[in-house]
Amino acid sequence: MLKRSRALASVAAIAVLSGLGSPAWADTLQEALALAYRTNPSILAQRANQRALDETIVQARAGLRPSVDLTAGAEYSFSQNGGGSTQVDTNGDGVPDTTVNVPASNNDSATGSASVGLSQTIWSGGRIGHGITAAEANILAGRENLRDIEQTVLASVIQAYADVIRDVEILRVRQSNLGVLRRQLDEASARFEVGEITRTDVAQSEARLAQSEADLANAQAQLSVSRATYAAVVGQAPGDLAPMPTLPNLPTDFDSALNVALTDNPGIRSAAYSLRAAEANVAAAKAEFLPSARLSSSYGGSSDLNRIGDIVDNTAFRAGVTLSVPLFTGGLNGSRVAQALERANVAQINVEGERRTTLQTVSSAYAQSISARSTLAAGQEAVRAATVAAEGVRQEAQVGLRTTLDVLNQELELRSAEVTLATARRNEYVAQANLLAAMGRLEGPDLDASLSVYDPAENYNRVRNRGAVPWEGIVEAIDRVAAPPIVPANDAADAPIDTQLKSEVVQTAPRP
């Protein structure tokens, strides 16, 4: 915990210091995205989780492969006869007439054994085959979860980048405003000295200057926070950030955005693969009622450890086929089928839940994008008009047509318009990024075609055939013969979202 606190403090310190000095480099959004894509802990951890998930295909396919084991053992036994005397019938008349002494004796022996066994499943009723299908579906679902994490992190990078640019602009506005108000106070003091204005005018200038100093301090603090967030997400403190580039693949209307999202959203796709895995698990549970066949063989022998060479003469080879038929399991198999069916029901419900969540996310992001775009256009016009008005009021004040308060109010209105414009520009950009993420179109290659992409399929292809044998394909084909079929719960994974719900959202969606 102490090391983590020190690390976070170091990141924050770097971010703050980078704001005080003059950085020697200029960052672009593509550079920030590429750095986060390579080094962000959330992405790296999810990739490691995916590689661990890839191992389940090796474990599932191991059922198609033989198992070989070597067994060796040694045994020592010792027995002791304490001796004594006994009566013996020597003349045959049935009456013991002679006493015989039995000498004491010790018997010990040491034996060793060794054997090699081989076992190969021939048919499991589909349990192995359906287990492979479920493992593959879960791996595909994991890849979609990796896509989701990557897009979430890249959206965070874009937001942090836009936040820094916004706060730099707001800081510039606050610094400019402070300079103007200081000149205004100097001018007001000079005019007060010659009796052109009253003490009240000077006090008004002093009050606005004090408020401007507080606003500047707040802007500096907010910029430091944004820089620290940027450093935590990207892995490097921001320098002189370049302007935000246009995001690619932005939708032209809400309906097209929603259609793309219902197809490419990683949450929906992951839920659909999880449903496929759950359906395969149902079929595997039903296969527990079927018999299974297994081929086994062994070769080995045993010998007195004092005569190890004799083990060759005591060896044996055994081979056979075992057919196992479950007759009564105390309700275990039936319970497993019922459990698998309910889990498939949960997976089916989750598909619809992800569709509705995606519908909500796309609707919200699209509405925010349209709203921010309108605010941005209005903000640009407000800044233009406020700039003209501020200059006019200053000139009118010089000839006595305006009071000091009029000048101060107009300056305040101009600065407020400039802050609103910077915020609207950031809000529009972030809303567009969130919309692309909801659509499943905020992946690394979508944002930067030159990005070196991490392909999870490479690790899967590398580990899938670990421990493979030439005949496992034949065993898999045999295992799937007469196996319980995979029955879809229903068409929830392929059916479009409720038509009425979708049409109502489309009709109420804002228009650009």
SEROGU-498726 format. One line per 8 residues: number of its first residue (from 1); their letters; for each residue z, y, x of C-alpha. Coordinates in steps of 0.1 Angstrom, whole numbers, plus 5000, padded with zeros to 4 digits. Layout:
SEROGU-498726
NUM) A) Z:Y:X | ...
END
This chain:
SEROGU-498726
1) MLKRSRAL) 5000:5000:5000 | 5008:5024:5029 | 4975:5017:5046 | 4956:5023:5013 | 4974:5056:5008 | 4966:5067:5043 | 4929:5057:5037 | 4927:5077:5005
9) ASVAAIAV) 4944:5107:5022 | 4919:5105:5050 | 4890:5105:5026 | 4904:5135:5007 | 4911:5153:5039 | 4875:5148:5051 | 4862:5160:5018 | 4883:5192:5019
17) LSGLGSPA) 4875:5199:5055 | 4838:5194:5049 | 4840:5222:5023 | 4856:5246:5048 | 4832:5241:5077 | 4795:5243:5079 | 4781:5208:5078 | 4754:5199:5104
25) WADTLQEA) 4733:5178:5080 | 4718:5181:5045 | 4723:5152:5020 | 4698:5142:4994 | 4705:5121:4963 | 4684:5093:4976 | 4705:5092:5008 | 4737:5091:4988
33) LALAYRTN) 4724:5064:4965 | 4712:5043:4994 | 4746:5046:5012 | 4766:5037:4982 | 4742:5008:4974 | 4749:4994:5009 | 4786:5001:5013 | 4804:5007:4980
41) PSILAQRA) 4833:4983:4977 | 4827:4976:4940 | 4791:4965:4946 | 4800:4945:4977 | 4829:4927:4959 | 4806:4918:4929 | 4780:4904:4953 | 4806:4882:4969
49) NQRALDET) 4817:4871:4934 | 4781:4862:4927 | 4777:4842:4959 | 4809:4823:4949 | 4794:4817:4915 | 4762:4803:4931 | 4784:4775:4945 | 4789:4761:4910
57) IVQARAGL) 4753:4749:4910 | 4761:4728:4941 | 4791:4714:4923 | 4772:4706:4891 | 4744:4689:4910 | 4768:4669:4930 | 4771:4645:4901 | 4735:4634:4907
65) RPSVDLTA) 4742:4625:4943 | 4760:4595:4957 | 4794:4595:4971 | 4803:4576:5002 | 4838:4570:5014 | 4854:4551:5043 | 4887:4534:5037 | 4908:4520:5065
73) GAEYSFSQ) 4943:4506:5064 | 4969:4487:5084 | 4999:4466:5072 | 5028:4451:5091 | 5052:4426:5076 | 5083:4409:5090 | 5104:4380:5076 | 5135:4362:5090
81) NGGGSTQV) 5149:4327:5083 | 5185:4326:5092 | 5187:4287:5097 | 5216:4264:5087 | 5220:4228:5076 | 5208:4207:5046 | 5213:4171:5033 | 5184:4147:5035
89) DTNGDGVP) 5180:4113:5017 | 5169:4090:5046 | 5171:4055:5029 | 5154:4064:4997 | 5181:4056:4973 | 5182:4092:4959 | 5215:4100:4975 | 5215:4125:5005
97) DTTVNVPA) 5231:4107:5033 | 5221:4127:5064 | 5228:4163:5075 | 5199:4180:5092 | 5202:4213:5111 | 5174:4239:5104 | 5169:4264:5133 | 5166:4301:5127
105) SNNDSATG) 5131:4316:5128 | 5113:4351:5126 | 5079:4356:5112 | 5059:4389:5116 | 5022:4398:5111 | 5000:4429:5114 | 4967:4431:5095 | 4941:4458:5094
113) SASVGLSQ) 4912:4464:5070 | 4882:4487:5068 | 4855:4492:5043 | 4827:4516:5033 | 4820:4523:4997 | 4790:4539:4979 | 4789:4550:4943 | 4760:4565:4924
121) TIWSGGRI) 4760:4576:4888 | 4729:4563:4870 | 4734:4577:4835 | 4762:4598:4821 | 4749:4605:4786 | 4738:4640:4796 | 4771:4652:4808 | 4758:4660:4843
129) GHGITAAE) 4725:4674:4831 | 4741:4697:4805 | 4767:4708:4832 | 4738:4718:4854 | 4722:4738:4826 | 4755:4756:4819 | 4760:4764:4856 | 4725:4779:4858
137) ANILAGRE) 4731:4800:4827 | 4764:4813:4841 | 4748:4822:4874 | 4721:4842:4855 | 4749:4859:4835 | 4766:4867:4868 | 4734:4884:4881 | 4733:4906:4850
145) NLRDIEQT) 4770:4915:4856 | 4760:4924:4892 | 4732:4947:4878 | 4758:4963:4855 | 4782:4970:4884 | 4754:4984:4905 | 4742:5007:4877 | 4777:5018:4870
153) VLASVIQA) 4783:5027:4906 | 4749:5045:4910 | 4757:5065:4878 | 4790:5075:4894 | 4771:5086:4925 | 4748:5108:4905 | 4777:5123:4886 | 4797:5129:4918
161) YADVIRDV) 4765:5145:4934 | 4760:5167:4903 | 4797:5177:4902 | 4796:5189:4938 | 4764:5209:4932 | 4780:5224:4900 | 4812:5233:4917 | 4795:5248:4947
169) EILRVRQS) 4775:5270:4924 | 4807:5280:4904 | 4824:5288:4937 | 4795:5311:4946 | 4798:5328:4913 | 4835:5333:4917 | 4831:5346:4952 | 4804:5370:4941
177) NLGVLRRQ) 4825:5382:4912 | 4855:5388:4935 | 4833:5410:4957 | 4820:5430:4928 | 4855:5435:4913 | 4868:5447:4947 | 4840:5473:4949 | 4848:5482:4913
185) LDEASARF) 4885:5487:4921 | 4876:5508:4952 | 4853:5529:4931 | 4879:5533:4903 | 4905:5543:4928 | 4883:5570:4943 | 4874:5583:4909 | 4910:5584:4899
193) EVGEITRT) 4918:5604:4930 | 4894:5631:4919 | 4906:5629:4883 | 4875:5614:4867 | 4893:5585:4852 | 4929:5576:4842 | 4954:5553:4858 | 4947:5529:4830
201) DVAQSEAR) 4912:5524:4842 | 4925:5515:4877 | 4951:5491:4862 | 4923:5474:4843 | 4903:5469:4875 | 4934:5456:4893 | 4941:5431:4865 | 4905:5417:4865
209) LAQSEADL) 4906:5415:4903 | 4938:5394:4902 | 4923:5371:4875 | 4892:5367:4897 | 4913:5357:4926 | 4930:5330:4905 | 4896:5318:4893 | 4884:5316:4928
217) ANAQAQLS) 4914:5295:4938 | 4908:5272:4909 | 4871:5268:4918 | 4880:5260:4954 | 4905:5233:4942 | 4879:5218:4918 | 4853:5217:4946 | 4878:5199:4969
225) VSRATYAA) 4884:5173:4941 | 4847:5168:4935 | 4841:5164:4973 | 4869:5138:4975 | 4854:5119:4946 | 4820:5120:4962 | 4834:5106:4995 | 4852:5078:4977
233) VVGQAPGD) 4821:5067:4958 | 4794:5073:4984 | 4815:5065:5015 | 4807:5098:5032 | 4818:5134:5027 | 4791:5156:5012 | 4772:5181:5034 | 4748:5207:5021
241) LAPMPTLP) 4735:5188:4991 | 4698:5192:4983 | 4688:5201:4947 | 4689:5173:4922 | 4655:5156:4919 | 4639:5147:4885 | 4651:5112:4874 | 4623:5087:4868
249) NLPTDFDS) 4615:5067:4837 | 4632:5091:4812 | 4624:5081:4776 | 4603:5104:4755 | 4621:5096:4723 | 4652:5078:4710 | 4634:5049:4694 | 4617:5039:4727
257) ALNVALTD) 4650:5043:4746 | 4668:5020:4722 | 4640:4994:4723 | 4642:4992:4761 | 4680:4990:4760 | 4680:4961:4736 | 4658:4942:4760 | 4670:4953:4795
265) NPGIRSAA) 4706:4962:4791 | 4726:4940:4815 | 4755:4936:4791 | 4732:4922:4764 | 4714:4899:4788 | 4747:4886:4803 | 4760:4878:4768 | 4729:4860:4759
273) YSLRAAEA) 4731:4838:4791 | 4768:4832:4784 | 4758:4820:4749 | 4733:4796:4765 | 4760:4782:4788 | 4784:4778:4759 | 4758:4759:4739 | 4751:4736:4769
281) NVAAAKAE) 4789:4730:4771 | 4789:4719:4735 | 4762:4693:4742 | 4781:4681:4773 | 4813:4677:4752 | 4793:4656:4727 | 4781:4634:4755 | 4816:4623:4762
289) FLPSARLS) 4812:4599:4732 | 4783:4581:4749 | 4787:4554:4776 | 4780:4559:4812 | 4766:4537:4839 | 4775:4537:4876 | 4762:4517:4906 | 4788:4509:4932
297) SSYGGSSD) 4788:4488:4964 | 4812:4482:4993 | 4812:4465:5027 | 4842:4457:5048 | 4868:4432:5059 | 4903:4426:5072 | 4918:4408:5103 | 4950:4402:5121
305) LNRIGDIV) 4954:4432:5145 | 4962:4407:5173 | 4928:4392:5169 | 4906:4422:5161 | 4875:4404:5170 | 4879:4380:5141 | 4872:4408:5116 | 4835:4400:5118
313) DNTAFRAG) 4842:4366:5103 | 4862:4381:5074 | 4837:4407:5061 | 4824:4409:5026 | 4797:4429:5007 | 4800:4437:4971 | 4776:4455:4947 | 4775:4459:4910
321) VTLSVPLF) 4768:4481:4880 | 4797:4494:4858 | 4791:4504:4822 | 4819:4524:4806 | 4820:4528:4769 | 4847:4551:4754 | 4863:4534:4724 | 4894:4554:4717
329) TGGLNGSR) 4906:4586:4734 | 4933:4597:4712 | 4913:4625:4697 | 4906:4640:4732 | 4868:4640:4729 | 4867:4653:4694 | 4891:4681:4704 | 4868:4691:4733
337) VAQALERA) 4838:4693:4710 | 4857:4715:4686 | 4869:4737:4714 | 4834:4740:4728 | 4820:4749:4694 | 4845:4777:4690 | 4837:4791:4724 | 4801:4791:4715
345) NVAQINVE) 4810:4810:4684 | 4828:4835:4705 | 4798:4838:4728 | 4775:4843:4698 | 4798:4871:4685 | 4798:4887:4719 | 4760:4890:4719 | 4761:4911:4687
353) GERRTTLQ) 4791:4931:4700 | 4771:4940:4732 | 4741:4950:4710 | 4763:4973:4690 | 4780:4987:4721 | 4745:4994:4736 | 4734:5011:4704 | 4764:5034:4706
361) TVSSAYAQ) 4760:5041:4743 | 4723:5049:4740 | 4729:5071:4710 | 4757:5090:4727 | 4738:5095:4759 | 4706:5106:4742 | 4725:5131:4720 | 4743:5145:4750
369) SISARSTL) 4711:5148:4769 | 4694:5167:4740 | 4725:5189:4736 | 4727:5197:4773 | 4690:5205:4774 | 4694:5230:4746 | 4725:5245:4762 | 4706:5248:4795
377) AAGQEAVR) 4678:5267:4779 | 4702:5290:4761 | 4722:5294:4793 | 4692:5305:4812 | 4684:5331:4786 | 4720:5342:4785 | 4721:5347:4823 | 4689:5368:4822
385) AATVAAEG) 4701:5390:4794 | 4736:5394:4809 | 4722:5404:4842 | 4701:5431:4826 | 4730:5443:4805 | 4754:5443:4835 | 4731:5465:4855 | 4725:5488:4826
393) VRQEAQVG) 4762:5492:4819 | 4770:5500:4855 | 4743:5527:4856 | 4755:5542:4823 | 4791:5542:4836 | 4780:5563:4865 | 4769:5591:4841 | 4799:5588:4819
401) LRTTLDVL) 4783:5569:4790 | 4804:5538:4796 | 4841:5532:4804 | 4855:5511:4832 | 4865:5485:4806 | 4829:5482:4795 | 4818:5475:4830 | 4845:5449:4835
409) NQELELRS) 4837:5431:4803 | 4800:5430:4810 | 4807:5416:4845 | 4829:5389:4829 | 4802:5380:4804 | 4777:5376:4832 | 4799:5354:4853 | 4808:5333:4822
417) AEVTLATA) 4771:5328:4815 | 4764:5318:4851 | 4793:5292:4850 | 4780:5279:4816 | 4745:5275:4831 | 4758:5256:4861 | 4778:5233:4838 | 4749:5227:4814
425) RRNEYVAQ) 4726:5218:4843 | 4751:5192:4855 | 4757:5179:4820 | 4720:5174:4813 | 4715:5155:4845 | 4745:5132:4841 | 4736:5125:4805 | 4701:5115:4816
433) ANLLAAMG) 4716:5092:4842 | 4739:5076:4816 | 4710:5071:4793 | 4690:5053:4819 | 4720:5031:4828 | 4724:5022:4791 | 4688:5013:4790 | 4691:4991:4821
441) RLEGPDLD) 4668:5014:4841 | 4692:5029:4867 | 4688:5002:4894 | 4683:5010:4930 | 4645:5004:4931 | 4641:5026:4900 | 4656:5056:4918 | 4643:5050:4953
449) ASLSVYDP) 4613:5027:4958 | 4620:5025:4996 | 4655:5011:4991 | 4662:4978:5007 | 4672:4957:4976 | 4698:4930:4976 | 4683:4899:4959 | 4710:4875:4946
457) AENYNRVR) 4683:4848:4942 | 4681:4844:4979 | 4716:4830:4983 | 4711:4808:4952 | 4679:4793:4967 | 4697:4788:5000 | 4727:4769:4986 | 4712:4751:4956
465) NRGAVPWE) 4699:4721:4976 | 4729:4717:4999 | 4737:4680:5001 | 4706:4670:4981 | 4691:4635:4982 | 4655:4626:4976 | 4661:4607:4944 | 4684:4632:4926
473) GIVEAIDR) 4654:4645:4905 | 4649:4609:4891 | 4686:4606:4884 | 4686:4639:4865 | 4655:4629:4845 | 4672:4596:4835 | 4705:4614:4827 | 4688:4636:4802
481) VAAPPIVP) 4673:4607:4784 | 4689:4602:4750 | 4714:4630:4758 | 4727:4651:4729 | 4703:4681:4725 | 4714:4717:4731 | 4714:4732:4696 | 4714:4770:4694
489) ANDAADAP) 4743:4784:4674 | 4717:4804:4656 | 4690:4830:4666 | 4716:4857:4675 | 4705:4857:4711 | 4669:4864:4702 | 4671:4883:4669 | 4668:4921:4669
497) IDTQLKSE) 4699:4941:4660 | 4705:4946:4623 | 4674:4965:4610 | 4693:4988:4586 | 4718:4997:4612 | 4691:5005:4638 | 4670:5025:4613 | 4700:5046:4603
505) VVQTAPRP) 4708:5055:4639 | 4672:5063:4646 | 4669:5086:4616 | 4701:5105:4626 | 4692:5107:4663 | 4687:5143:4676 | 4652:5154:4684 | 4641:5171:4715
END
